[in-house]
Amino acid sequence: MADDNSIFIGGKPFMNYITGVVMQFTTRGTSEVVIKARGKFISRAVDVAEVARRRFLEDQVFVKEIKIGSEGFKNNEGRDVTVSNIEITLTKKA
Amino acid sequence: MADDNSIFIGGKPFMNYITGVVMQFTTRGTSEVVIKARGKFISRAVDVAEVARRRFLEDQVFVKEIKIGSEGFKNNEGRDVTVSNIEITLTKKA
């Protein structure tokens, strides 16, 4: 699936992400949105998926797949760190 | 599956949970462990699953299923709140 169907969760206001997800499905008419997050933002990604699914797109989308993984990168001090990530795929109901 | 195969993630030291997961598979010989968490501890549950899977039970277990959901309860002030949750099922490889 194309990368612009992904929404990466960070520290912006919560509703920004909800709007992002809802807009993808409604205005842009996409059939699938992937909500991605790393580290401490994983909890938030689950919140975004749940609030979008239950309150804003009720009966319109479902959780098709959830993947978790780990990725390594260098932090600000140049040290190798590993961080967990999540990808939650929301899909439009037929 | 029996409830005692569940590990509920909270604020205890991280390695307590890792030990808990590893012990279930090794000492107790169970074939499946469900890692559960709510709210902000969801990120931690993913970390526990990933560290257990990659570092302590490498090539021995895999992520069989991940479920997310929402549950309502009354907080300390008696207000109804909704919180997200996650359940990550790790299963022993055949």
Backbone of each chain as ProteinMPNN parsed JSONL, in Angstrom:
{"seq_chain_A": "MADDNSIFIGGKPFMNYITGVVMQFTTRGTSEVVIKARGKFISRAVDVAEVARRRFLEDQVFVKEIKIGSEGFKNNEGRDVTVSNIEITLTKKA", "coords_chain_A": {"N_chain_A": [[0.823, -1.2, 0.0], [0.378, 2.311, -0.562], [2.616, 4.839, 0.684], [1.509, 7.211, 1.543], [-0.808, 6.613, 2.765], [-0.245, 6.193, 5.312], [-0.176, 7.072, 8.749], [1.765, 8.719, 10.977], [2.288, 8.535, 14.361], [2.932, 10.969, 16.807], [3.943, 13.586, 18.976], [2.028, 15.577, 18.564], [-1.153, 17.409, 18.988], [-3.788, 15.277, 20.088], [-6.21, 15.168, 18.591], [-5.458, 15.989, 16.053], [-4.412, 13.72, 14.856], [-6.582, 12.02, 14.814], [-8.276, 13.426, 13.113], [-6.686, 13.292, 10.838], [-6.755, 10.51, 10.239], [-9.523, 10.108, 9.845], [-10.03, 11.849, 7.717], [-8.511, 10.686, 5.663], [-10.046, 8.425, 5.096], [-12.556, 9.541, 4.459], [-12.55, 12.21, 2.956], [-10.392, 11.669, 1.175], [-11.013, 9.182, 0.358], [-9.727, 6.706, 0.655], [-9.186, 3.152, 1.122], [-7.845, 1.96, 3.135], [-5.966, 2.618, 6.045], [-2.859, 3.043, 7.606], [-1.778, 3.141, 10.821], [0.991, 4.257, 12.459], [3.584, 3.916, 14.927], [6.246, 4.543, 17.283], [8.082, 3.409, 20.17], [7.255, 5.199, 23.118], [5.019, 6.294, 21.976], [3.411, 4.33, 21.083], [1.236, 3.511, 22.691], [-0.419, 5.654, 22.301], [-0.962, 5.441, 19.592], [-2.618, 3.218, 19.584], [-4.754, 4.297, 21.019], [-5.565, 6.287, 19.171], [-6.375, 4.686, 17.005], [-8.48, 3.287, 18.211], [-10.269, 5.314, 19.056], [-10.861, 6.551, 16.615], [-12.038, 4.421, 15.226], [-14.204, 3.694, 16.918], [-15.637, 6.028, 17.603], [-15.652, 7.935, 15.535], [-15.734, 6.708, 13.077], [-17.605, 4.781, 13.252], [-18.862, 1.539, 12.734], [-17.906, 1.669, 10.174], [-15.243, 1.163, 9.673], [-12.711, -1.359, 10.37], [-10.299, -3.08, 12.454], [-7.837, -4.441, 10.667], [-5.323, -5.58, 10.711], [-2.593, -5.999, 12.971], [0.686, -5.208, 13.577], [3.723, -5.794, 15.311], [7.091, -4.756, 16.036], [10.691, -4.378, 16.059], [13.16, -1.842, 15.901], [16.434, -0.685, 15.18], [18.386, 2.185, 15.913], [20.615, 5.061, 15.836], [20.956, 7.051, 18.668], [20.762, 10.513, 19.882], [23.191, 10.78, 21.149], [24.786, 9.158, 19.716], [24.669, 6.52, 20.338], [23.797, 3.068, 19.915], [20.46, 2.198, 19.844], [17.528, 0.274, 20.547], [14.196, 0.204, 19.539], [10.739, -0.393, 20.052], [8.03, -0.917, 17.725], [4.808, -0.244, 16.196], [2.224, -1.169, 13.904], [-0.872, -0.411, 12.869], [-3.477, -1.466, 10.973], [-6.243, -0.02, 9.618], [-9.259, -0.781, 8.019], [-11.72, -0.157, 5.534], [-15.066, -1.188, 5.844], [-16.8, -3.523, 3.775]], "CA_chain_A": [[0.0, 0.0, 0.0], [1.165, 3.534, -0.715], [3.069, 5.402, 1.941], [0.709, 8.345, 2.002], [-1.926, 6.132, 3.563], [0.266, 5.981, 6.662], [-0.203, 8.199, 9.674], [2.772, 8.453, 11.987], [1.841, 9.163, 15.605], [3.961, 11.599, 17.626], [3.52, 14.404, 20.099], [1.047, 16.629, 18.243], [-2.436, 17.225, 19.683], [-4.442, 14.007, 19.773], [-7.241, 15.28, 17.556], [-4.81, 16.082, 14.735], [-4.251, 12.372, 14.295], [-7.928, 11.508, 14.545], [-8.698, 14.11, 11.886], [-5.894, 12.71, 9.758], [-7.29, 9.19, 9.906], [-10.888, 10.244, 9.323], [-9.929, 12.503, 6.406], [-8.034, 9.696, 4.695], [-11.158, 7.565, 4.7], [-13.7, 10.273, 3.926], [-12.203, 13.134, 1.878], [-9.517, 11.065, 0.173], [-11.657, 7.967, -0.119], [-8.876, 5.517, 0.676], [-9.853, 2.015, 1.763], [-6.985, 1.433, 4.19], [-5.035, 3.559, 6.672], [-1.941, 2.388, 8.539], [-1.361, 4.007, 11.923], [2.313, 3.778, 12.876], [4.204, 4.607, 16.054], [7.424, 3.932, 17.901], [8.361, 3.718, 21.582], [6.171, 5.602, 24.015], [3.842, 6.715, 21.218], [2.634, 3.148, 20.719], [-0.04, 3.576, 23.428], [-1.187, 6.69, 21.637], [-1.416, 4.903, 18.308], [-3.768, 2.365, 19.895], [-5.844, 5.231, 21.34], [-6.023, 6.906, 17.919], [-7.114, 3.663, 16.253], [-9.711, 2.956, 18.919], [-11.193, 6.456, 19.032], [-11.307, 6.715, 15.224], [-12.898, 3.286, 14.899], [-15.412, 3.609, 17.725], [-16.42, 7.24, 17.738], [-15.751, 8.768, 14.341], [-15.985, 5.893, 11.882], [-18.341, 3.652, 13.812], [-19.47, 0.635, 11.749], [-17.38, 1.906, 8.826], [-13.908, 0.563, 9.529], [-12.328, -2.355, 11.378], [-8.866, -3.346, 12.553], [-7.564, -5.585, 9.813], [-4.066, -6.223, 11.081], [-1.698, -5.273, 13.868], [2.031, -5.782, 13.582], [4.715, -5.141, 16.172], [8.452, -5.083, 15.657], [11.756, -3.613, 16.709], [14.121, -1.262, 14.968], [17.588, -0.068, 15.819], [18.937, 3.406, 15.309], [21.549, 5.755, 16.715], [20.325, 8.189, 19.349], [21.469, 11.792, 19.79], [24.565, 10.633, 21.64], [25.498, 8.228, 18.844], [24.597, 5.166, 20.877], [22.802, 2.22, 19.258], [19.315, 1.861, 20.692], [16.46, -0.477, 19.9], [12.889, 0.695, 19.967], [9.615, -1.169, 19.512], [7.09, -0.152, 16.915], [3.513, -0.883, 15.926], [1.495, -0.733, 12.715], [-2.274, -0.832, 12.972], [-4.161, -1.217, 9.699], [-7.706, 0.115, 9.634], [-9.794, -1.008, 6.678], [-13.131, 0.151, 5.331], [-15.942, -2.349, 5.678], [-17.337, -3.655, 2.415]], "C_chain_A": [[0.862, 1.256, 0.0], [1.463, 4.171, 0.626], [2.191, 6.523, 2.448], [-0.611, 7.9, 2.641], [-1.496, 5.857, 5.0], [0.126, 7.248, 7.48], [0.75, 7.869, 10.805], [2.457, 9.247, 13.251], [3.026, 9.695, 16.422], [3.326, 12.454, 18.703], [2.548, 15.534, 19.789], [-0.269, 16.399, 18.995], [-3.178, 15.995, 19.158], [-5.41, 14.103, 18.592], [-6.668, 15.473, 16.155], [-4.757, 14.715, 14.064], [-5.603, 11.76, 13.952], [-8.435, 12.104, 13.227], [-7.971, 13.53, 10.681], [-6.449, 11.377, 9.3], [-8.662, 9.316, 9.231], [-10.876, 10.839, 7.913], [-9.471, 11.529, 5.323], [-9.205, 8.859, 4.176], [-12.262, 8.338, 3.992], [-13.3, 11.122, 2.718], [-11.397, 12.452, 0.768], [-10.029, 9.72, -0.333], [-10.788, 6.728, -0.158], [-9.576, 4.381, 1.437], [-9.066, 1.473, 2.949], [-6.064, 2.52, 4.728], [-4.168, 2.79, 7.66], [-1.454, 3.408, 9.566], [-0.074, 3.433, 12.501], [2.836, 4.57, 14.055], [5.388, 3.817, 16.563], [7.464, 4.298, 19.379], [7.126, 4.115, 22.358], [4.904, 6.016, 23.269], [2.967, 5.537, 20.777], [1.259, 3.163, 21.411], [-0.989, 4.551, 22.732], [-1.749, 6.217, 20.299], [-2.646, 4.016, 18.521], [-4.978, 3.236, 20.242], [-6.429, 5.854, 20.066], [-6.88, 5.915, 17.125], [-8.471, 3.401, 16.896], [-10.74, 4.095, 18.858], [-11.727, 6.674, 17.611], [-12.348, 5.649, 14.883], [-14.234, 3.353, 15.629], [-16.274, 4.854, 17.669], [-16.628, 7.982, 16.436], [-16.081, 7.975, 13.084], [-16.718, 4.615, 12.28], [-19.02, 2.864, 12.693], [-18.937, 0.841, 10.331], [-16.017, 1.259, 8.603], [-13.678, -0.488, 10.615], [-10.804, -2.519, 11.376], [-8.566, -4.613, 11.763], [-6.314, -6.341, 10.273], [-3.291, -5.341, 12.051], [-0.351, -5.979, 13.842], [2.889, -5.051, 14.605], [6.105, -5.59, 15.733], [9.44, -4.252, 16.443], [12.649, -3.016, 15.633], [15.26, -0.612, 15.742], [17.946, 1.235, 15.137], [19.911, 4.039, 16.294], [20.834, 6.926, 17.365], [21.211, 9.433, 19.252], [22.928, 11.703, 20.229], [25.374, 9.627, 20.816], [25.479, 6.788, 19.317], [23.527, 4.366, 20.129], [21.681, 1.892, 20.24], [18.296, 1.087, 19.862], [15.135, 0.024, 20.435], [11.799, -0.158, 19.31], [8.742, -0.288, 18.637], [5.795, -0.943, 16.703], [2.949, -0.33, 14.628], [0.09, -1.302, 12.803], [-2.976, -0.478, 11.663], [-5.671, -1.189, 9.907], [-8.213, -0.006, 8.205], [-11.284, -0.724, 6.646], [-13.937, -1.146, 5.191], [-16.554, -2.338, 4.284], [-18.762, -3.095, 2.342]], "O_chain_A": [[1.976, 1.24, 0.524], [0.685, 4.065, 1.574], [2.13, 6.767, 3.653], [-1.433, 8.737, 3.012], [-2.277, 5.353, 5.806], [0.289, 8.356, 6.969], [0.579, 6.873, 11.507], [2.369, 10.475, 13.22], [3.987, 8.975, 16.691], [2.296, 12.093, 19.272], [2.27, 16.364, 20.655], [-0.481, 15.33, 19.568], [-3.192, 15.716, 17.959], [-5.429, 13.241, 17.714], [-7.331, 15.151, 15.169], [-5.02, 14.577, 12.87], [-5.753, 11.075, 12.941], [-8.945, 11.399, 12.356], [-8.573, 13.304, 9.631], [-6.597, 11.141, 8.101], [-8.919, 8.711, 8.191], [-11.612, 10.394, 7.032], [-9.982, 11.548, 4.204], [-9.332, 8.62, 2.976], [-12.843, 7.842, 3.027], [-13.663, 10.8, 1.587], [-11.677, 12.63, -0.417], [-9.537, 9.19, -1.33], [-11.066, 5.796, -0.913], [-10.441, 4.621, 2.28], [-9.561, 0.621, 3.687], [-5.453, 3.259, 3.957], [-4.668, 1.989, 8.45], [-0.809, 4.4, 9.227], [-0.035, 2.295, 12.967], [2.565, 5.765, 14.174], [5.524, 2.618, 16.323], [6.958, 5.341, 19.794], [6.084, 3.465, 22.275], [3.829, 6.081, 23.866], [1.912, 5.73, 20.173], [0.243, 2.862, 20.784], [-2.187, 4.301, 22.598], [-2.873, 6.556, 19.929], [-3.595, 4.057, 17.737], [-6.095, 2.949, 19.812], [-7.648, 5.933, 19.911], [-7.96, 6.254, 16.64], [-9.486, 3.304, 16.206], [-11.927, 3.861, 18.636], [-12.912, 6.951, 17.43], [-13.403, 5.948, 14.322], [-15.28, 3.098, 15.033], [-17.501, 4.763, 17.684], [-17.675, 8.6, 16.241], [-16.645, 8.518, 12.134], [-16.489, 3.536, 11.732], [-19.667, 3.439, 11.817], [-19.459, 0.251, 9.385], [-15.68, 0.861, 7.488], [-14.36, -0.502, 11.64], [-10.122, -2.143, 10.422], [-8.982, -5.71, 12.136], [-6.259, -7.57, 10.228], [-3.324, -4.113, 11.968], [-0.261, -7.188, 14.057], [2.793, -3.832, 14.747], [6.274, -6.655, 15.141], [9.077, -3.522, 17.366], [12.862, -3.621, 14.582], [15.06, -0.061, 16.825], [17.821, 1.364, 13.919], [20.018, 3.608, 17.442], [20.176, 7.709, 16.681], [22.269, 9.409, 18.623], [23.784, 12.447, 19.75], [26.503, 9.286, 21.172], [26.18, 5.935, 18.772], [22.485, 4.906, 19.755], [21.927, 1.372, 21.329], [18.22, 1.231, 18.642], [14.975, 0.242, 21.636], [11.931, -0.585, 18.163], [8.718, 0.933, 18.79], [5.712, -2.137, 16.994], [3.168, 0.834, 14.29], [-0.107, -2.517, 12.811], [-3.054, 0.695, 11.296], [-6.287, -2.176, 10.309], [-7.658, 0.6, 7.289], [-12.012, -1.01, 7.597], [-13.523, -2.076, 4.498], [-16.792, -1.282, 3.698], [-19.381, -3.118, 1.278]]}, "seq_chain_B": "MADDNSIFIGGKPFMNYITGVVMQFTTRGTSEVVIKARGKFISRAVDVAEVARRRFLEDQVFVKEIKIGSEGFKNNEGRDVTVSNIEITLTKKA", "coords_chain_B": {"N_chain_B": [[-8.097, -20.059, 26.705], [-6.367, -20.587, 29.792], [-6.537, -18.306, 32.553], [-4.235, -17.957, 34.024], [-2.154, -17.933, 32.307], [-1.798, -15.414, 31.548], [-0.116, -12.286, 31.52], [-0.052, -9.366, 33.186], [0.733, -6.12, 32.399], [2.271, -3.545, 34.224], [3.494, -1.032, 36.416], [5.787, -2.175, 37.551], [9.328, -3.133, 37.821], [10.882, -3.452, 34.635], [12.209, -5.905, 33.973], [10.999, -7.758, 35.604], [8.667, -8.464, 34.286], [9.609, -9.564, 31.939], [10.965, -11.787, 32.961], [8.752, -13.088, 34.03], [7.312, -13.784, 31.674], [9.199, -15.409, 30.334], [9.582, -17.456, 32.224], [7.039, -18.65, 32.268], [7.022, -19.969, 29.8], [9.295, -21.597, 29.983], [9.939, -22.811, 32.705], [7.266, -23.447, 33.512], [6.319, -24.571, 31.26], [4.278, -23.853, 29.486], [2.389, -23.347, 26.42], [1.547, -21.024, 25.382], [1.454, -17.535, 25.974], [-0.23, -14.711, 27.177], [0.185, -11.364, 26.899], [-0.902, -8.591, 28.57], [-2.193, -5.234, 28.65], [-3.138, -1.916, 29.676], [-4.018, 1.451, 28.679], [-1.403, 3.774, 29.222], [0.464, 1.801, 29.596], [0.507, 0.18, 27.447], [2.505, 0.594, 25.483], [4.655, -0.4, 26.852], [3.948, -3.077, 27.109], [4.271, -3.942, 24.498], [7.028, -3.579, 24.28], [7.872, -5.5, 26.188], [6.959, -7.873, 24.979], [8.474, -7.82, 22.615], [11.172, -7.786, 23.529], [11.266, -10.162, 25.003], [10.689, -12.021, 22.993], [12.751, -11.55, 21.082], [15.219, -11.469, 22.447], [15.32, -13.224, 24.641], [13.874, -15.517, 24.116], [14.565, -16.3, 21.627], [13.901, -17.48, 18.406], [12.208, -19.333, 19.506], [9.637, -18.583, 20.211], [6.728, -16.942, 18.772], [4.809, -14.068, 17.658], [1.528, -14.603, 17.84], [-0.994, -13.477, 17.792], [-2.501, -10.242, 17.926], [-4.551, -8.181, 19.76], [-6.573, -5.282, 19.984], [-8.513, -3.053, 22.017], [-11.233, -1.361, 23.742], [-12.115, -0.269, 26.992], [-14.523, 0.613, 29.451], [-14.504, 2.285, 32.579], [-14.989, 3.365, 36.029], [-13.286, 6.169, 37.212], [-11.084, 7.332, 39.925], [-12.442, 9.561, 40.806], [-15.007, 8.929, 40.313], [-15.884, 9.295, 37.768], [-16.896, 8.357, 34.478], [-14.641, 6.737, 32.428], [-12.88, 5.945, 29.413], [-10.622, 3.521, 28.324], [-7.912, 2.372, 26.33], [-6.884, -0.95, 25.396], [-4.572, -3.745, 25.128], [-3.805, -6.988, 23.865], [-1.38, -9.293, 23.582], [-0.496, -12.217, 22.105], [1.862, -14.609, 22.644], [3.316, -17.444, 21.195], [4.625, -20.738, 21.423], [6.972, -22.044, 19.133], [6.484, -24.772, 16.869]], "CA_chain_B": [[-6.889, -20.389, 27.451], [-6.505, -20.303, 31.224], [-6.155, -16.961, 32.936], [-2.904, -17.866, 34.624], [-1.159, -17.745, 31.262], [-1.774, -13.993, 31.229], [0.782, -11.432, 32.297], [-0.6, -8.016, 33.09], [1.858, -5.172, 32.487], [2.036, -2.308, 34.978], [4.642, -0.181, 36.706], [6.925, -2.861, 38.184], [10.541, -3.106, 36.981], [10.705, -4.095, 33.322], [12.694, -7.288, 33.922], [10.019, -8.638, 36.265], [7.707, -8.953, 33.283], [10.358, -10.444, 31.041], [11.139, -13.03, 33.709], [7.433, -13.722, 34.085], [7.005, -14.384, 30.367], [10.15, -16.484, 30.058], [9.287, -18.551, 33.161], [5.83, -19.346, 31.806], [7.373, -20.862, 28.693], [10.343, -22.559, 30.321], [9.653, -23.565, 33.941], [5.909, -23.967, 33.561], [6.09, -25.349, 30.05], [3.056, -23.492, 28.756], [2.653, -23.144, 24.996], [1.024, -19.722, 24.982], [1.384, -16.514, 27.021], [-0.904, -13.497, 26.725], [0.67, -10.148, 27.558], [-2.023, -7.645, 28.546], [-1.942, -3.923, 29.243], [-4.118, -0.853, 29.433], [-3.552, 2.838, 28.704], [0.004, 4.099, 28.934], [1.301, 0.614, 29.701], [0.451, -0.547, 26.179], [3.842, 0.675, 24.876], [5.495, -1.296, 27.641], [3.575, -4.454, 26.767], [4.925, -4.224, 23.209], [8.451, -3.748, 24.606], [8.043, -6.795, 26.867], [6.787, -8.922, 23.969], [9.595, -7.769, 21.678], [12.422, -8.172, 24.193], [11.154, -11.597, 25.321], [10.743, -12.756, 21.733], [14.006, -11.384, 20.351], [16.454, -11.651, 23.185], [15.316, -14.3, 25.63], [13.243, -16.722, 23.577], [14.844, -16.2, 20.2], [13.596, -18.676, 17.607], [11.375, -20.271, 20.257], [8.236, -18.128, 20.234], [6.358, -15.919, 17.799], [3.578, -13.342, 17.958], [0.449, -15.293, 17.15], [-2.158, -12.601, 17.618], [-2.546, -9.0, 18.7], [-5.879, -7.586, 19.772], [-6.736, -4.031, 20.73], [-9.911, -2.786, 22.343], [-11.488, -0.267, 24.675], [-12.994, -0.644, 28.097], [-14.935, 1.736, 30.288], [-14.602, 2.06, 34.029], [-15.091, 4.61, 36.789], [-11.998, 6.539, 37.813], [-11.114, 7.629, 41.362], [-13.429, 10.612, 41.076], [-16.341, 8.425, 39.987], [-16.219, 9.674, 36.407], [-16.735, 7.278, 33.497], [-13.557, 6.953, 31.478], [-12.613, 4.835, 28.497], [-9.179, 3.33, 28.15], [-7.578, 1.342, 25.343], [-6.089, -2.064, 25.912], [-3.933, -4.601, 24.132], [-3.483, -8.362, 24.263], [-0.406, -9.86, 22.648], [-0.326, -13.65, 22.374], [3.105, -15.25, 22.197], [3.131, -18.888, 21.125], [5.816, -21.539, 21.2], [7.076, -22.632, 17.797], [6.33, -26.237, 16.902]], "C_chain_B": [[-7.004, -19.912, 28.899], [-5.93, -18.934, 31.571], [-4.739, -16.872, 33.485], [-1.792, -17.903, 33.568], [-1.066, -16.283, 30.84], [-0.762, -13.277, 32.113], [0.306, -10.007, 32.091], [0.507, -6.999, 33.366], [1.456, -3.894, 33.224], [3.353, -1.602, 35.231], [5.811, -0.853, 37.405], [8.159, -2.801, 37.271], [10.371, -3.976, 35.74], [11.075, -5.582, 33.33], [11.785, -8.268, 34.674], [9.086, -9.275, 35.238], [8.373, -9.906, 32.302], [10.534, -11.814, 31.711], [9.827, -13.798, 33.771], [7.089, -14.445, 32.793], [7.901, -15.6, 30.116], [9.867, -17.702, 30.939], [8.057, -19.35, 32.738], [6.187, -20.375, 30.735], [8.341, -21.955, 29.123], [9.94, -23.408, 31.534], [8.268, -24.211, 33.921], [5.508, -24.712, 32.293], [4.806, -25.052, 29.296], [3.382, -23.19, 27.287], [2.231, -21.755, 24.518], [0.99, -18.768, 26.181], [0.721, -15.271, 26.436], [-0.43, -12.32, 27.563], [-0.399, -9.078, 27.417], [-1.631, -6.324, 29.171], [-3.057, -2.966, 28.881], [-3.426, 0.502, 29.414], [-2.076, 2.994, 28.384], [0.925, 2.889, 28.997], [1.298, -0.238, 28.425], [1.825, -0.553, 25.493], [4.784, -0.324, 25.548], [5.208, -2.767, 27.319], [4.237, -4.867, 25.454], [6.431, -4.423, 23.43], [8.706, -5.116, 25.246], [7.961, -7.928, 25.847], [8.007, -8.985, 23.051], [10.909, -8.229, 22.314], [12.393, -9.666, 24.533], [11.365, -12.422, 24.054], [12.134, -12.709, 21.092], [15.243, -11.775, 21.134], [16.472, -12.873, 24.08], [14.733, -15.598, 25.098], [13.398, -16.764, 22.068], [14.604, -17.542, 19.511], [12.718, -19.694, 18.338], [9.906, -19.873, 20.26], [7.991, -17.104, 19.125], [5.065, -15.237, 18.242], [2.451, -13.966, 17.146], [-0.709, -14.347, 16.842], [-1.999, -11.338, 18.468], [-3.957, -8.447, 18.603], [-5.84, -6.265, 20.513], [-8.217, -3.813, 20.979], [-10.019, -1.608, 23.278], [-12.343, -0.793, 25.808], [-13.315, 0.589, 28.927], [-14.872, 1.354, 31.751], [-14.719, 3.41, 34.731], [-13.74, 4.931, 37.4], [-12.181, 6.901, 39.29], [-12.162, 8.675, 41.744], [-14.841, 10.193, 40.68], [-16.799, 8.766, 38.58], [-16.021, 8.485, 35.465], [-15.611, 7.621, 32.535], [-13.404, 5.714, 30.598], [-11.11, 4.722, 28.306], [-8.969, 2.21, 27.125], [-6.821, 0.204, 26.012], [-5.486, -2.862, 24.754], [-3.734, -5.993, 24.713], [-2.576, -8.956, 23.185], [-0.179, -11.328, 23.018], [0.973, -14.152, 21.766], [2.895, -16.757, 22.248], [4.444, -19.574, 20.8], [5.816, -22.085, 19.773], [7.025, -24.147, 17.905], [7.697, -26.911, 16.851]], "O_chain_B": [[-7.683, -18.922, 29.175], [-4.966, -18.472, 30.961], [-4.113, -15.815, 33.414], [-0.611, -17.903, 33.916], [-0.349, -15.945, 29.898], [-0.576, -13.613, 33.283], [0.266, -9.504, 30.968], [1.133, -7.015, 34.426], [0.455, -3.253, 32.902], [4.227, -1.575, 34.365], [6.747, -0.168, 37.817], [8.049, -2.46, 36.094], [9.803, -5.067, 35.786], [10.357, -6.413, 32.773], [11.805, -9.469, 34.405], [8.764, -10.461, 35.315], [7.794, -10.911, 31.89], [10.284, -12.855, 31.104], [9.8, -15.015, 33.586], [6.627, -15.586, 32.817], [7.428, -16.672, 29.737], [9.906, -18.839, 30.468], [8.039, -20.577, 32.839], [5.71, -21.509, 30.765], [8.228, -23.101, 28.687], [9.635, -24.592, 31.39], [8.118, -25.382, 34.271], [4.486, -25.398, 32.259], [4.302, -25.897, 28.556], [4.51, -22.825, 26.956], [2.523, -21.362, 23.389], [0.551, -19.144, 27.268], [1.065, -14.832, 25.339], [-0.619, -12.287, 28.779], [-0.767, -8.696, 26.307], [-0.835, -6.285, 30.109], [-3.807, -3.17, 27.926], [-2.386, 0.689, 30.045], [-1.566, 2.43, 27.416], [2.051, 2.945, 28.503], [1.998, -1.246, 28.339], [2.258, -1.586, 24.982], [5.59, -0.99, 24.898], [6.121, -3.59, 27.267], [4.704, -5.997, 25.312], [7.036, -5.32, 22.843], [9.656, -5.807, 24.878], [8.794, -8.834, 25.85], [8.511, -10.067, 22.747], [11.669, -8.978, 21.7], [13.399, -10.356, 24.364], [12.12, -13.394, 24.048], [12.629, -13.728, 20.612], [16.194, -12.332, 20.586], [17.519, -13.494, 24.264], [15.073, -16.674, 25.59], [12.507, -17.195, 21.336], [15.048, -18.591, 19.979], [12.509, -20.8, 17.839], [9.028, -20.735, 20.307], [8.924, -16.486, 18.613], [4.327, -15.752, 19.082], [2.426, -13.869, 15.92], [-1.318, -14.412, 15.774], [-1.444, -11.367, 19.566], [-4.493, -8.266, 17.51], [-5.168, -6.132, 21.535], [-9.067, -4.322, 20.247], [-9.03, -0.938, 23.575], [-13.193, -1.66, 25.607], [-12.488, 1.488, 29.083], [-15.159, 0.213, 32.113], [-14.566, 4.461, 34.109], [-13.117, 4.077, 38.031], [-13.278, 6.794, 39.836], [-12.692, 8.67, 42.855], [-15.764, 11.006, 40.708], [-17.961, 8.556, 38.232], [-15.088, 7.701, 35.636], [-15.629, 8.676, 31.901], [-13.752, 4.6, 30.988], [-10.418, 5.727, 28.145], [-9.732, 1.246, 27.061], [-6.198, 0.382, 27.059], [-5.836, -2.682, 23.588], [-3.519, -6.148, 25.915], [-2.972, -9.097, 22.028], [0.278, -11.633, 24.119], [1.165, -14.128, 20.55], [2.362, -17.284, 23.224], [5.258, -19.077, 20.022], [4.785, -22.532, 19.27], [7.463, -24.731, 18.896], [7.78, -28.139, 16.869]]}, "name": "protein", "num_of_chains": 2, "seq": "MADDNSIFIGGKPFMNYITGVVMQFTTRGTSEVVIKARGKFISRAVDVAEVARRRFLEDQVFVKEIKIGSEGFKNNEGRDVTVSNIEITLTKKAMADDNSIFIGGKPFMNYITGVVMQFTTRGTSEVVIKARGKFISRAVDVAEVARRRFLEDQVFVKEIKIGSEGFKNNEGRDVTVSNIEITLTKKA"}
